[in-house]
Amino acid sequence: MTREFSPVVYIMASRRNGTLYTGVTSNLFQRVAQHREGLLGGFTNQHGVKALVWFEQHASMESAIMREKRIRKWERAWKLKLIESTNPDWRDLAIDFGFEPLGATGFPPSRE
């Protein structure tokens, strides 16, 4: 994935099988940085949701928003299968884009 701005649906996690957050953005790199730095506040900051574990690019923001809404309604088990279908080891995919590793486990210290 290049550093172009394109609509992306993404899932962040607090740890393997931990708290999940599904979102949509037109700038994945900026949004990941915001999550990691705790700039977004709210749910993701309270639960330490900082590791990018899944993402999917879309041709339009409309299609990305529709996909995000569908995924948010899914059962948790379906979301886990989606993540593990492309990221079975729950790697922090942000590292592939030049972000620093979060810690020895690849996730922030657990708050759960």
BELRA-V423693 format. One record per residue. N is the residue number from 1. RES is the residue in one letter. SS is DSSP state (h for helix, s for strand, l for the rest). D_CENTER is the distance of its C-alpha to the mean C-alpha in Angstrom with 1 decimal. Layout:
# BELRA-V423693
n: <N:N>
res: <RES:RES>
ss: <SS:SS>
d_center: <D_CENTER:D_CENTER>
This chain:
# BELRA-V423693
n: <1:2:3:4:5:6:7:8:9:10:11:12:13:14:15:16:17:18:19:20:21:22:23:24:25:26:27:28:29:30:31:32:33:34:35:36:37:38:39:40:41:42:43:44:45:46:47:48:49:50:51:52:53:54:55:56:57:58:59:60:61:62:63:64:65:66:67:68:69:70:71:72:73:74:75:76:77:78:79:80:81:82:83:84:85:86:87:88:89:90:91:92:93:94:95:96:97:98:99:100:101:102:103:104:105:106:107:108:109:110:111:112>
res: <M:T:R:E:F:S:P:V:V:Y:I:M:A:S:R:R:N:G:T:L:Y:T:G:V:T:S:N:L:F:Q:R:V:A:Q:H:R:E:G:L:L:G:G:F:T:N:Q:H:G:V:K:A:L:V:W:F:E:Q:H:A:S:M:E:S:A:I:M:R:E:K:R:I:R:K:W:E:R:A:W:K:L:K:L:I:E:S:T:N:P:D:W:R:D:L:A:I:D:F:G:F:E:P:L:G:A:T:G:F:P:P:S:R:E>
ss: <l:l:l:l:l:l:l:s:s:s:s:s:s:l:l:l:l:l:l:s:s:s:s:s:s:l:l:h:h:h:h:h:h:h:h:h:l:l:l:l:l:h:h:h:h:h:l:l:l:l:s:s:s:s:s:s:s:l:l:l:h:h:h:h:h:h:h:h:h:h:h:h:h:l:l:h:h:h:h:h:h:h:h:h:h:h:l:l:l:l:l:l:h:h:h:h:h:l:l:l:l:l:l:l:l:l:l:l:l:l:l:l>
d_center: <14.9:17.1:16.6:17.8:16.5:15.4:13.6:10.1:8.2:4.5:3.0:2.6:6.3:9.6:11.2:12.2:12.9:12.2:10.8:7.9:6.6:6.5:7.2:9.3:10.6:13.5:12.5:9.1:10.8:12.2:9.2:7.4:11.0:11.5:8.9:10.4:13.8:13.7:14.9:13.4:15.2:15.4:13.3:10.3:13.0:15.3:13.2:11.9:8.2:7.5:6.2:3.7:5.2:5.6:6.6:10.0:12.5:15.2:18.7:18.8:16.9:18.9:17.7:14.0:14.8:16.8:14.1:11.6:14.6:15.6:12.5:12.6:16.2:15.7:16.9:14.6:16.3:15.4:11.6:12.3:14.5:12.1:9.7:13.0:14.7:13.0:11.8:14.5:14.5:10.9:11.0:8.8:8.6:8.8:12.3:13.3:13.1:15.3:13.4:15.4:14.6:13.7:16.7:18.8:16.4:13.4:12.0:13.6:16.8:16.6:17.5:17.9>
